[in-house]
């Protein structure tokens, strides 16, 4: 494991990208507006999968060169890897999936996953892929309503094993080598009873490692509760832990970790985004995480066409300037 982790430990700084159909809602549904978690708009505005699909697909018009813009933003900021949403909870996949027509290729004629991977490789960046365990489009995935609350989920009339087959098949598509090497797989996320073997975790990990022996897998295929951690002693499920929006005060002893962080309080693009951190604050957070032995994964939420808004560009340029002077590459 140490050998597989070496590049990642050295990399220290990565760029996260949340971009999908939800980006085109821009944090607005009817007269409701969302300042946080705009990538959750389908659930938070209580929209059915059918209405969501009908509304969002016509708005999805990626610019021709969006992927190379992401790659050069990451590169000039000094990031060494990029983790992008192949499929978020909404269920829309950027790769050309044989499992569904709810994917970029079927909708736009372009394999956007391929475009992103190629753009990242062209800049010499490592490739990380975010793939959601939840799927609000699939008829057999756990279903529910409302905000970030798993307790109200139901499997009524749904066949979890059928959805799990679909999940495994899509993960296979993005890791089997047709898109080249995958450096990180960022699965998201387990909660309540929906964790670990409910997703047939062992079988899934075996499939992934068989496809990509060097890949790093985050910890969210399992819940990794405090209790589970204490139970299992030092054993940690996954290659690294993923504290969210915070930097553990004294690091995490004996465990590799990566703080994922937002520029404001939303992962997906919202016109109504608030509470932007300043460049100085962001640089301090990067230093804080790295000095405590962690990695720092800083998110961008590109606009509907995949381009990047000026506030984001400004912050990533400032980080890049700091890295020029203080970074090691
Ligand atoms: C998840 C997603 O729901 C969210 O949209 C975003 O992609 C983020 C990076 O990950 O949000 C979570 C997942 C897990 C926890 C909190 C937020 N958790 O375990 O506390």
Boltz pocket constraint, residues with backbone or C-beta under 6 A from the ligand:
constraints:
  - pocket:
      binder: B
      contacts: [[A, 37], [A, 39], [A, 40], [A, 188], [A, 189], [A, 190], [A, 244], [A, 260], [A, 267]]
      max_distance: 6.0
